[in-house]
Amino acid sequence: MGRAKDIQVRVIPANVANDFVKRNHYSGKNAVNPVLNFGCFLDNRLHGVLQFGPSLQKSNCINLVSSTKWNEFLELNRMAFDSFLPRNSESRCLSIAIKLIKANAPHIKWIISFADGTQCGDGTIYRAAGFNLTGISKNSTIYQMPSGFRFADIGLRASSGNLRKKVGYKIGEKFSSFLKRTNAKKVPGFQLRYIYLIDKSCKITVPILPFSRIDEMGAGMYKGEKITIAERREQAQEA
């Protein structure tokens, strides 16, 4: 594990987290409404941030785990790291953050997160941290403007105004009309849904998928490049 064991994970101010995420996350945007911001430090220098908050699609997610109350789960909205930390640091930091949530917020029973297979990856870090794969679907939320700028439709609706202004979305305008007017197009790819049960007595209500399903559906992606999990394993063995 090398120096990964020396990494410290602790709560940091939202403004510090937001600034780091904007500089290091592939989207260039911080989470909309995080309630927990964890910083990942090595030698007292910040090299990673994890932002947890209420799910932007809470009513659609709450029934994924049985008998869940409104305040008993969080979404990992953003996870951003620079290139300094050693290999496997991301999954280690995520595991530590979850342990801190379990110890200090015992009412939180589970965590949900979505891997963006349209432009980043298929969830390697989640799998390494013990998450369950519960859904693979073709992208229905990520769009690209003619300029190349990308945005999530739900993020656009939840935006306080900066994103709307940037893409020219008018308040009250039908989303379909906005797409036609601006010629914004849906980005091809997949989104993968992962769930981690902090409370092991909880039950996931949807099928838990084998990780092999990712390759079967052609949903494999790593750091923005299409590649299967099998191909990555072969490359690791050859290295």
C-alpha positions in Angstrom: 0.0 0.0 0.0 3.0 2.3 0.4 2.3 5.8 1.6 -1.5 5.4 1.1 -1.7 4.3 4.8 -0.4 7.7 5.8 -3.3 9.6 4.2 -5.6 11.4 6.7 -9.2 12.1 5.9 -11.0 14.8 7.8 -13.9 17.3 7.5 -13.0 20.5 5.7 -14.9 23.8 5.1 -17.2 23.8 2.1 -15.4 26.7 0.4 -12.1 24.8 0.5 -13.8 21.7 -0.9 -15.6 23.5 -3.6 -12.4 25.3 -4.8 -10.5 22.0 -5.0 -13.3 20.1 -6.8 -13.7 22.9 -9.4 -10.0 22.6 -10.2 -9.7 18.8 -10.2 -13.0 17.2 -11.1 -13.6 16.4 -14.7 -16.8 18.3 -14.7 -15.2 21.5 -13.4 -18.2 21.9 -11.0 -18.6 21.3 -7.3 -21.6 19.5 -5.7 -24.8 21.6 -5.6 -25.7 21.0 -1.9 -23.1 19.0 0.0 -23.6 18.6 3.7 -20.3 16.7 4.4 -17.0 17.7 2.8 -14.0 15.4 3.5 -10.5 16.3 2.6 -7.7 13.8 2.0 -4.3 14.9 3.2 -0.8 13.5 2.8 1.9 15.4 4.7 -0.8 17.9 5.7 -1.4 18.9 2.0 -4.8 18.5 0.4 -4.9 16.0 -2.5 -8.5 14.9 -2.6 -12.1 15.8 -1.7 -15.2 13.8 -1.2 -18.6 15.7 -1.1 -21.7 14.0 0.3 -25.2 15.4 0.3 -28.8 14.6 -0.2 -29.5 12.9 -3.5 -30.7 15.2 -6.3 -33.3 12.5 -7.1 -34.2 11.6 -3.6 -37.7 10.4 -4.3 -36.4 8.0 -6.9 -33.7 6.6 -4.7 -35.2 6.2 -1.3 -37.0 2.9 -2.1 -33.8 1.3 -3.4 -33.2 0.1 0.2 -36.1 -1.1 2.3 -37.6 0.9 5.2 -35.4 3.9 4.5 -36.4 7.2 6.2 -35.9 10.5 4.4 -32.7 11.4 6.3 -31.1 8.0 6.4 -29.0 8.0 3.2 -26.6 10.3 1.4 -25.2 10.5 -2.1 -21.6 10.8 -2.9 -22.0 13.8 -5.2 -18.4 14.5 -6.0 -15.1 12.7 -5.7 -12.0 14.6 -6.9 -8.3 13.8 -6.6 -5.1 15.3 -8.0 -2.4 13.1 -9.5 -0.1 13.1 -6.4 -1.5 10.3 -4.2 -0.3 6.7 -4.7 -2.3 4.0 -6.4 -5.5 2.8 -4.6 -5.6 6.0 -2.4 -9.1 6.9 -3.7 -10.8 3.7 -2.6 -8.9 3.9 0.8 -10.1 7.5 1.3 -13.7 6.6 0.4 -13.6 3.7 2.9 -12.3 5.9 5.7 -14.9 8.6 4.9 -17.7 6.0 5.2 -16.2 4.9 8.6 -16.3 8.5 9.8 -19.9 8.8 8.7 -20.8 5.6 10.5 -19.1 6.8 13.7 -20.4 10.4 13.8 -23.7 10.2 11.9 -25.2 6.8 12.9 -28.6 7.7 11.5 -27.1 7.3 8.0 -27.7 3.8 6.9 -26.4 3.7 3.3 -24.6 5.6 0.6 -25.5 5.9 -3.1 -23.4 7.1 -5.9 -23.3 7.2 -9.7 -20.4 6.5 -12.0 -20.4 8.6 -15.1 -19.5 6.2 -17.9 -20.1 8.9 -20.4 -17.0 10.8 -19.7 -15.1 9.5 -16.7 -15.2 5.9 -15.5 -17.4 2.9 -14.7 -16.8 2.9 -10.9 -13.5 1.1 -10.3 -13.1 3.0 -7.0 -16.6 2.0 -5.8 -16.0 -1.7 -6.5 -12.7 -1.6 -4.7 -14.4 0.1 -1.7 -17.1 -2.7 -1.4 -20.0 -1.0 -3.1 -22.8 -3.0 -4.8 -23.5 -2.5 -8.5 -27.3 -2.0 -8.7 -27.9 -0.5 -12.1 -26.4 0.1 -15.6 -28.4 2.4 -17.9 -27.8 4.3 -21.1 -27.1 8.0 -20.4 -30.2 10.1 -20.0 -28.9 13.1 -18.1 -25.6 14.3 -19.6 -25.8 16.8 -22.5 -23.3 18.7 -24.5 -23.5 22.2 -26.0 -22.2 22.9 -29.5 -19.3 24.6 -27.7 -18.3 21.3 -26.1 -19.5 22.3 -22.6 -21.3 19.4 -20.8 -23.9 19.5 -18.1 -26.4 17.3 -16.3 -30.0 18.2 -16.8 -30.9 17.6 -13.1 -27.9 19.9 -12.2 -29.3 22.5 -14.5 -32.7 22.5 -12.8 -31.1 22.5 -9.4 -28.7 25.3 -10.2 -28.9 28.6 -8.3 -28.4 30.4 -11.6 -24.8 30.3 -12.8 -25.2 27.2 -14.8 -28.5 28.3 -16.3 -26.8 31.6 -17.4 -23.8 29.8 -18.8 -25.9 27.6 -21.1 -28.7 30.1 -21.8 -31.5 28.2 -20.1 -34.5 30.4 -19.5 -36.6 30.0 -16.3 -39.9 28.3 -17.1 -38.6 27.1 -20.5 -39.5 23.5 -21.4 -36.3 21.4 -21.4 -37.2 20.0 -24.9 -37.5 23.6 -26.2 -34.2 24.5 -24.7 -32.5 21.5 -26.4 -33.9 22.4 -29.8 -33.1 26.1 -29.5 -29.5 25.5 -28.4 -28.8 22.3 -30.3 -27.6 20.6 -27.1 -27.2 16.8 -27.6 -27.3 13.9 -25.3 -23.9 12.4 -24.7 -23.7 8.7 -25.6 -22.6 6.3 -22.9 -23.7 4.7 -19.7 -24.4 5.6 -16.0 -23.8 3.0 -13.3 -25.5 3.1 -9.9 -23.7 1.9 -6.8 -24.9 1.4 -3.2 -23.0 0.8 0.0 -24.8 -0.5 3.0 -23.4 1.1 6.2 -26.0 -0.7 8.2 -25.7 -4.3 7.1 -29.2 -5.2 8.3 -30.6 -3.1 5.5 -31.8 -4.8 2.4 -31.3 -3.6 -1.2 -34.6 -3.9 -3.0 -33.3 -4.1 -6.5 -31.1 -6.8 -8.1 -27.4 -6.7 -7.3 -25.6 -7.0 -10.6 -22.3 -9.0 -11.1 -19.5 -6.7 -12.1 -19.1 -8.8 -15.3 -22.3 -7.2 -16.5 -20.4 -4.0 -17.2 -18.4 -5.7 -20.0 -21.4 -7.6 -21.2 -23.2 -4.2 -21.8 -20.2 -2.5 -23.3 -20.3 0.0 -20.4 -16.6 -0.2 -19.5 -14.7 3.1 -19.3 -11.7 4.3 -17.4 -10.5 7.9 -17.2 -12.7 8.9 -20.1 -11.6 6.1 -22.5 -13.7 3.1 -23.5 -12.0 0.0 -22.2 -13.3 -3.2 -20.7 -12.6 -4.4 -17.1 -11.0 -7.6 -18.7 -8.6 -5.5 -20.8 -7.6 -3.5 -17.7 -6.8 -6.7 -15.9 -4.7 -7.9 -18.8 -2.8 -4.6 -18.8 -2.2 -4.8 -15.1 -0.8 -8.3 -15.4 1.6 -7.3 -18.2 2.9 -4.2 -16.3 
